[in-house]
Amino acid sequence: MNQNEKHPINPGSILARVDGSELKCKKHHVVYSQGNPAGFVFYVQDGRVKVSIVSEEGKEAVVAILQPGNFFGEEGLTGHKLRMATVTALTECVLLQMPKASVIRALHIYPDFSELFTTYLMEHNIRALENLIDQRLNSTEKRLARLLLLLTNCGKEDRPDPIIPKISQETLAEMIGTSRTNVNFFMNKFRQSGFVEYDGDAKSEIRVNRYLLNRLLHEGRKIASGD
C-alpha cells in the first residue's frame, strides 16, 4: 500500500455521513465477484483495485484500475441487483464499505457528499468516453503510453516522478486490447528510450518520467503501432 497516495477528502468525513465501515484487503483479495448481490458501494481509501468482466465464453477483460479517491459498486444505486464486474485488490487496500441505502440517504441530505459523488460520476463518464476514443483511434503504443500515465496520475505537480505498483503485462494488455507480446515489445522500447524504468521482472514497479507525458501530449506524428 502506498501511504503517499492522496484522495480528495478525508475518508472519515465520508463515514460520518454514511453508515459504513473500513475494509482492509490483502493483495489478490476478491472484493466481490460478477453476479454477486449489489448491496454496497465502495470508496478506495488506500491501494488499488482491478475491475474485470468475464464474458459468457469465459474471456476476461480488465476494464479499469481504481485508486484512492475512486468509488465503485455504484451500479447498485441504479436498480442493478447483481454485480456487473469482479473487483480484485491489486495491492494491499483499505476500502470504505457503505450500504446502498445509507449512500442514497447521504446523497439526499449532505450536499458536500452529493457533490463529491456526482463529480466522480461525471469524471468517470468522461474517462469512459476518452477510453473509447483511445481504443478506436490510437495505436497500440499510444494506448499503452496513455494507460501508464493514467495509472501514475502523471502531470500532477505533486507527483513529478510517479511509480506504478507491481502490475503484470498481461493486465496492461487486457486493458488496452492487445497481446502481452505487444506490451512487452513497447515496454522494452519505452525503457530503452528512457520513458520508463523497471528491472527485468515483468511484475516489478514501473517508474514513469515526464518525457513519456511530453511525448504523448506534444508529438504530432503518428507512432508506428506494431499491431
C-alpha positions in Angstrom: 0.0 0.0 0.0 1.4 3.4 -0.9 0.8 5.7 2.0 1.6 8.7 -0.2 -1.5 8.1 -2.4 -3.9 11.1 -2.0 -7.6 11.1 -2.0 -9.7 14.3 -2.4 -11.3 14.3 1.1 -10.8 12.8 4.5 -12.3 9.3 4.3 -13.5 9.9 7.9 -15.8 12.6 6.7 -17.5 10.0 4.4 -18.0 7.6 7.3 -19.5 10.5 9.3 -22.2 10.9 6.6 -22.7 7.2 5.6 -23.2 4.3 7.9 -20.1 2.4 6.6 -17.0 0.7 7.8 -13.4 0.2 6.8 -12.5 -3.0 4.9 -8.8 -4.0 4.8 -7.9 -6.3 1.9 -4.7 -8.2 1.1 -3.3 -8.3 -2.4 -5.4 -10.5 -4.7 -8.4 -10.4 -2.4 -11.7 -10.5 -4.3 -13.9 -7.7 -3.0 -16.8 -9.1 -4.9 -17.5 -11.2 -8.0 -19.5 -10.7 -11.1 -23.1 -11.9 -10.3 -22.9 -11.3 -6.6 -25.7 -9.2 -4.9 -25.0 -5.5 -5.3 -25.7 -4.3 -1.7 -22.8 -2.0 -1.1 -20.9 1.0 -2.6 -17.1 1.2 -2.0 -14.6 4.0 -1.8 -10.9 3.4 -2.3 -9.0 5.0 0.7 -5.6 3.4 0.0 -4.2 1.0 -2.5 -5.5 0.0 -5.9 -8.2 -2.5 -7.2 -8.8 -4.1 -10.6 -12.2 -4.2 -12.2 -12.7 -7.0 -14.7 -15.6 -8.6 -16.6 -15.9 -12.2 -17.8 -17.9 -13.0 -21.0 -20.2 -15.9 -21.3 -17.4 -17.6 -23.3 -15.1 -17.2 -20.3 -12.9 -14.4 -21.8 -11.8 -11.9 -19.2 -11.3 -8.2 -19.8 -9.8 -5.7 -17.4 -11.9 -2.5 -17.7 -10.4 -0.3 -15.0 -7.8 0.1 -12.3 -9.1 2.3 -9.4 -7.0 4.2 -6.9 -7.6 6.4 -3.9 -10.5 8.8 -4.4 -12.4 6.4 -6.6 -15.8 4.9 -5.9 -17.0 1.6 -7.2 -20.1 -0.6 -7.0 -22.4 2.3 -7.7 -24.4 0.3 -10.2 -26.5 -0.9 -7.2 -27.8 2.6 -6.8 -29.5 2.4 -10.3 -31.5 -0.7 -9.8 -28.9 -3.4 -10.6 -29.4 -6.2 -8.1 -26.3 -8.1 -9.2 -22.7 -7.1 -9.7 -21.7 -6.4 -13.3 -18.0 -7.0 -12.8 -15.4 -8.5 -10.4 -13.2 -6.3 -8.3 -9.9 -7.6 -7.0 -7.2 -5.9 -4.9 -4.1 -5.3 -6.9 -2.2 -4.2 -3.8 -3.0 -4.1 -0.1 -6.1 -1.9 0.2 -8.2 0.0 2.6 -11.7 0.5 1.4 -14.8 2.1 2.8 -17.8 -0.2 2.5 -21.1 1.6 2.5 -24.6 0.1 2.4 -26.6 1.1 -0.6 -29.5 2.6 1.5 -27.1 4.7 3.5 -25.5 6.1 0.4 -28.8 7.1 -1.1 -29.8 8.8 2.1 -26.5 10.7 2.3 -26.9 11.9 -1.3 -30.2 13.5 -0.3 -29.2 15.2 2.9 -25.5 16.0 2.6 -24.7 18.5 -0.2 -20.9 18.0 0.1 -21.1 14.2 -0.2 -23.6 14.6 -3.1 -21.2 17.0 -4.9 -18.2 14.6 -4.3 -20.1 11.6 -5.6 -21.6 13.5 -8.6 -18.2 14.9 -9.6 -16.8 11.4 -9.5 -19.5 10.0 -11.7 -19.1 12.8 -14.3 -15.3 12.3 -14.4 -15.9 8.5 -14.7 -18.2 9.1 -17.7 -15.7 11.4 -19.4 -12.9 8.9 -18.8 -15.1 6.1 -20.3 -15.6 8.2 -23.4 -11.9 9.0 -23.6 -11.1 5.3 -23.3 -13.5 4.5 -26.2 -11.8 7.1 -28.4 -8.4 5.9 -27.4 -9.3 2.3 -28.4 -10.8 3.3 -31.7 -8.2 6.0 -32.9 -4.9 5.4 -31.2 -2.1 3.0 -32.0 -1.2 0.2 -29.5 1.9 2.2 -28.5 -0.1 5.3 -27.7 -2.7 3.4 -25.9 -0.1 1.8 -23.6 1.6 5.2 -23.1 -1.7 6.8 -22.1 -2.5 3.9 -19.7 0.8 4.2 -17.9 0.2 8.0 -17.5 -3.3 7.4 -16.1 -2.0 4.8 -13.7 0.5 7.2 -12.3 -1.6 10.4 -12.4 1.4 11.8 -14.3 1.3 15.5 -14.9 0.2 16.5 -11.3 2.7 18.8 -9.8 2.9 16.8 -6.5 3.8 13.6 -8.4 6.8 14.6 -10.5 8.3 11.1 -10.7 5.5 8.6 -10.3 5.7 4.9 -9.7 3.2 2.2 -10.7 2.9 -0.6 -8.1 3.6 -4.0 -9.4 1.2 -4.8 -12.3 1.6 -7.6 -14.8 2.0 -7.1 -18.5 -1.0 -9.4 -19.0 -3.2 -6.9 -17.1 -1.8 -4.0 -19.2 -2.5 -6.0 -22.4 -6.1 -6.7 -21.3 -6.7 -3.0 -20.6 -5.6 -1.8 -24.0 -6.9 -4.7 -26.1 -3.7 -6.2 -27.3 -1.4 -9.2 -26.6 1.2 -9.5 -23.9 3.8 -9.8 -26.7 3.0 -6.3 -27.9 3.0 -4.8 -24.4 6.4 -6.4 -23.8 7.8 -5.0 -27.0 6.7 -1.5 -26.3 7.7 -1.6 -22.6 11.2 -2.5 -23.7 11.1 0.3 -26.3 9.9 2.8 -23.6 12.7 1.6 -21.3 15.4 1.9 -24.0 14.1 5.4 -24.8 14.3 6.4 -21.1 10.5 6.9 -20.8 10.1 4.2 -18.1 12.4 2.4 -15.7 12.0 -1.1 -14.3 14.1 -4.2 -13.8 13.9 -7.4 -15.7 10.9 -8.7 -13.7 7.7 -8.2 -15.6 5.9 -7.5 -12.4 8.4 -5.1 -10.9 7.5 -1.5 -10.0 7.5 0.9 -13.0 8.8 4.4 -12.7 7.4 6.8 -15.4 9.1 10.1 -16.1 7.7 13.2 -17.7 9.3 12.5 -21.0 6.6 10.0 -21.7 3.9 12.6 -20.9 5.5 15.1 -23.2 5.8 12.6 -26.0 2.1 11.6 -25.7 0.8 15.2 -25.5 3.1 17.0 -27.9 4.3 14.6 -30.5 2.2 15.2 -33.6 3.4 12.5 -35.9 1.8 9.0 -35.8 3.8 6.4 -33.8 4.2 3.1 -35.5 1.9 0.7 -33.6 3.2 -2.7 -34.4 -0.4 -4.0 -34.3 
